[in-house]
Amino acid sequence: MSTVQAPRTAIRPGDRFNRGAVALTMGGILLLTAACGDDGGKGDEAPRAAGTAAADGPAATATALPKTSAAVLDVAPKDGARGVAPDALQVSVSHGRLTNVDVTDKNGKPVPGSISADGTGWKPAAALAPGTAYTVNAQALDADGLAAASTSTFTTRTPDKQVSTNDNIADGQTYGVGMIVKVEFSKKITNKDAVAKGITFETDNGTEVKGHWFGDDRLDFRPADYWKPGTKVTIHYRLKSVEVSPGVYGDVDKDEPFTVGRSQVSTADSAAHTLTTVRDGRSTTVPATLGDDKHPSWGGTMVIMSKEKVTHMNSRTVGLGDEYDIPAAPHAMRLTSSGTYLHGNYWYKGDPFGKANTSHGCVSLKDVEGGSDTSVAGAFFNNSLIGDVVTVVNTKEKTVAPDNGLGGWNLPWANW
């Protein structure tokens, strides 16, 4: 039913009217304004509507309406909006300054945000969660100190599609000083800046970490130099409210802690046929065999990506035909995605370790069939962490690509 606003009617001194109601006539419609409660025999003490006078008293003075603030609040999105983009919220005011903005979700959880220095705008600190109802309460003052207020609600859109996010970190694990965090996405990312901002690193010693995109679906993170031993790191993922591509959102909001262990950096020398390891300042050298002249080992810095007590090595998987098929290679530590390992070797006829290069590109250490913890390879395996550094020098092969395994240390920090 629509409401009809009656015109104001002047009441002259001496006019009398019924205490229970005021009758106004407009356009043939009789409007009754009821008194607010029983007069209890107290006659004219019954409440009166603004703009009316007492029945028997002298001329009444109309009650002044409060002044309207000149401040005009504007909240985007509009009240009641649905399907709102998570980054669309902003509050502004003209002819005034914002004094307070409260944004909460349906559970009353506040949304962090800040008012601009000039007091004319407010934005949330981060994008809102998708598929969530929010309430906005905003207040402002004009130049005369008169207040304006606004309350509105809206709902962010629920994404039709999400991208899955996967990294190479396990909660609470300890990694070597060369560890690079590799984050892979199930779909191509077009809003790369927003995604990179949605993954942050907190370290207990202030180590700065930056990300680098390899293509459209992989983002690697590392510091400028190897991690300091003992560093405690927490990765903060805040991607659920990030539109990673048109209509596609991230799938994860979580914190993922890990620790950097002792320092171990190894150098495999293709010319000397050795592997020299510096662990917390103490150096040891053992004999090794690397890639032969036909299959030289990659040069440059690599990182142990995984450790497998025993693995099946077949040349067909790396495009070398029927060159080899080792069903149970012991103490295998993967160095590249393309198939380079540092592993134990028991099958080569003779003793090439420290004397010649005989492998198909891997770095091999002496071992026995089935593997032994006391062998050269077994000892190295047991003392190694995922994230430990292995650098190959004096090889005829080119430097490994930064995106081959965790080869990002081969990319200068200035280009990272």
N, C-alpha and C positions, 0 to 999 in steps of 0.2 A: 504494500500500500504506500503510495507516495505521500509525502508530508507537505502540507500547504502552510506557508509562512504568513501569518496574519500581519497586516500593517499596524504600526504603532498607533495607538489611540490616545489622545491627550485627555486627561481627567481633570475636570475643573473643580475648583473649590466648591464644596456643597453638594457635589454629586454623591448619590448613595447607591450602594449595590449590595447584593446578597453576599454574606460572609462566605458561604460555601462555594460559590462559583462566580466567575466573571464571564458574561456572555458578550461575545463579539460577533458581529454579522459581516460576512464578506461573500459577495457573489451568491447570496441566498443560502449560505452554509452557516449553520449555527455552531460556533466553536466554544467549548466549555473548558476553562482552565480550573482544574480542581485544586482546592486548598490542600496543603500538605499535612493532613492529620486532623484529629478532633480538636475543637477549640476548648473542650473541657469546661465550658461555661465562662471562659475568659475573654469572650468577645473578640476584640480587635487584635489580640496577641497572636492569632493564627498567622502563619507565614504568608508573605505576600510575594507575588511575582515581581521581578524587576520591572520598573517603569510604571507601577501602579501606586496609588496613594491610599492611605487609610480612609475608611468610609466617613468617619465623623470628625476627623482632625482638620487642621489647616492644610493649605496647599502643600503637596508632597514634592520633593526634589528627586528626579529620576537618578537611579544608581549608575555611575559611570562605568562603561565597559572597559576591561583592561586593554592597554595599548598593545598593538601587534608588533613583534620584533621585525626589523628590516632584514634580518638574516634569513636567507633562503637555503635550506638543506637539499642536497641532491644525492640520492643513493642509487648507485647502479650495481646490480640490476634492480628493476622496479619491484615493488611489493607484489608478492604472489607469483613471481616468475619461476618457471620450471625449465629444466634442461639447460641450466646456465653453465658456461665454461668455468672451470675451477680457477682461472686467473682473471675473471671479469669483475671482481668486486672492487669498488672504490667509492669513497665518500668525499663529497666536496661541499663547500658553502660559498655563497656570494653575499656581499654586504655584511660580512661578519667573520668571526674566528671560531673554529671548532674548539670546544672545551673537553669533550669526552666522546669516545666511540667504543662501544662494547659490541663485539660479535661473538656469538656462542653457537655451538651446534645443538642438536636436539637433547643431548645429555648434559648441557650446561658447560661443556668444556670451552674455555675461552680461546679465541683465535688471536695470536700475537700480531701486533701491527703498530704503526706509529703515525703521529700527526706531523705534517710537514712543518718546516721552520717558520713559514709565514702563516701557519694556522688555517690554511684554506683547503687542505686535502688530507686524506688518510688512506693508507694502503696496507694490506696484510703483509706480514713478513715473508710469507710463502704462499704458493697456490693452495687452494682449499681441496679437501678430499672430494672425490667424485661420488655421486649418488647420496649426498648428505643434505639435510635441511638445516638452514642457518637463520638466526634472528639478528637483526642489526638495530641497535639503539644508539642514536647520535644526538648530541646537544651542541648548541652554538650560542654565542652572544653577539649582538650587534654593537655599534659604537656607543649606544646609550645604555648598554648593559642589560638590554631586554633579551630574554632567553627564547630560543626556538628549539624544538625537539622533533625527532622523527623515529618511528619504529616500523620496521618492515621485515618480511620473511621471504626467503627464496630457497630453491633446491637446485643443487648442482646436478649436471647430467650424469647418468650412469653410462660408462663406456661400453660400446658394443664389442670392442676388441681390446685385448691387453697383450703386451709383449712380455715374454718371460726373460728373467735376468739370472745369469749364472756366472759365478766366479770360481777361482781356484783356491779359495781360502776356506778352511774348516774352523769353526768356532773354538777358540782357546788353544789352538795349536801353536807350536814353535817352529819358526822358519829361519833359513840362513840369511846372511846380510845382503845377498843379491836378489832377494825375493821381489818379483814384480807381480802386482795384482792384475790379473787379466779378467775383464768383465765382458761376457759375450751375451748378445741379445738374439732372440729368436726371429726378429724382423728387422728390416732396415730402419735406421733412425734418421729422421730428417731434422728434428729439433735438437741438434747436438749440444748446443750451449746450455739449454735447459737441463738436459740429461746429465751433463758434466757437473752442473751446479747442484744437482740432486744427489751426488755421491761425494761426500766429504770425508776427510781423514783427520782424526784427532790423535796426537802423539804426546807422550808424557815429557818429551824433551824439546818440543817445538820444531821437530823436523818437518820441513815443508814437502808436501807431496803434490805432484801435478799429473794430469792425465793426458794421454795422447791417443787420438783416433787412428786405427788401422782399418780403413774402409768404412762402411756404414753400419757395421754390426759388432765392432770390437773396440773396447776402450781400455787401455793399459795404464796403470799408475805406478810411479816410482819416485823416490827422492833424487836430488841432483847427484849424490854420491851413494855408495853402499850405505845401508842402514848402520847405525851405531849399535853394537852388541847390547842386548838387554832392553832395547826400545819396546815400549808397550804401545800398541796401535789399536784404535777402534775405527772401523769403517762405518759411517752413517749413511744408510740408504734411505732416501726419501723420494720415491719415484711414483707412488700410487696416484698422486695428484698431478703428475707431469704428463702433458700430452706429447708423447715422444714422436709421433707422426700424426697427420690429420685423422682424428677419430680413434686413435690408438693411445692407450695409457700404459704407464709402468705398472708392475705387479707387486712391488715390494716396498715396505717401510720396516727397516730393521737395523739393529746395531750388531756388528760382527767384530769381536776382539781377536787379536792374535799378538804373539810376542816374537821378537827377534832374538835368536839365541847367540851363541858364541860366534866368533869370526872364523870362517874357513874359506880361503881362496886358493884355488889350485891352478897351476899352469902346466899344460901338456905341450912338450916341445917335440915337434915332428922331426927336427934335425938330430936332437940328442936322444930321442926315443925314451923320454923320461916323463914322469909326472911329479912335479914338486908342489907340495901342499904347505901353506902357512896357516897354522891354526893357533889363534891368539898369540901371534908373534913367534911361534916355534915352527921351524921349517924342517920338513922331511922330504926325501926324494926316493922314488921307487922306479924300477924299470917298467917300461910300457912299450906297446906297439900301436902305431896309428895307421891312418889310411895309406895304402901303397901309391905308387906313381900313377896308376890307372884310376884309382879312387881316393884321391887325397881328402883328408879331413877338412871340414869347414874351418876357416880361421876366425879369430875374434872371440868375443866373450859370450858364453852360454851359461845357463842356469839349470841346475837339476830340477826337472819338472815333476818327476815321479820316481818312485823306487819300487822295484819288483824283485822279490827274492829269486824268482825264476820266471823266465818269459820265453815265448816261442819266437824265434827270429827266422823270417823267411824272406829271401831276396825278392820274391815276386811282389811283396807289399811295398817295395821301394823302387820298383821298375828295373830290377837287375836280372830278370829272367830266372834261370835255375842256378845262379851262382852259389847259393848256399841254402841250407834248411837245417837250423839248429833247434830241435824241439824243446830243449831245456837249458837255455843259456842262463848261467847263474849270476846273481848280484848285479842286476841290470838297473842302471840309472839313466833315464831318458833325458837327452840334452836338446833335441829339436823335434818339431812336429814332423819333419821330413824323414825321421828315422835314425838320427845319430844317437848312440848310447855310449856311456862309459860302463863297461861290463867286465865280468870275469871270462877268461878264455882258457879252455882245457883241450881243445880239439886240434889246434895247429900242430903239425908235425915238426919236431925240433923245438928250439928255445929262442924265439925271435925277440923276447922282451929285453929291451935295452940295446938291441943290436940292429934291428931292421923294422921297417914298416910293412905290415902284411895284411891289414884289415881292409874292409870295404868302406872305410870312412870313420868307423868308430874308434874310440880310445879303449884299448884292451889291457887288462892287468892279469897277471898269472893267477890261475885258479885250478881246481880239480873238478872232475865230473861230479855233479850233485852239489857242488859248492862247499866251501869250508870257511868257518869263521876265522880260522887262523891263517888262511891264504892272504896274499897281498890284496886281492880283490875283495875278499870277505872283510878284512880289517877296514879297508877304505869305505865299504858299503855301510858297515855298522857305525862308523864315526861320521857319516854324512847326513845332512838334512836336506829336505826339499828347500830350495832357495839358495843352496851353496853355489859358489861361482866356479866355473871351469873355463879357462881361457886357453885357446890353442894358438901357438905361435910357430913361425918358421915352416908354414905349410905352403904348398903351391896353389891351394884352392883360395878363392876369394872369401871375404868376410861374410859371415852368416847374416841373412837379412834380419832387420829388427823385429819383424813379425813372425819369424820362424822360431817357434817355441817362445821362450822368454828372452829373446835377443835384443830387447830394447836398450840395453847398455851400450850397444854399438851406435846408437843415435845420439849425437851431441845434445847436451842439455838445452842449448840455445835453440835447437830445432824440435825439442820435445813439447 
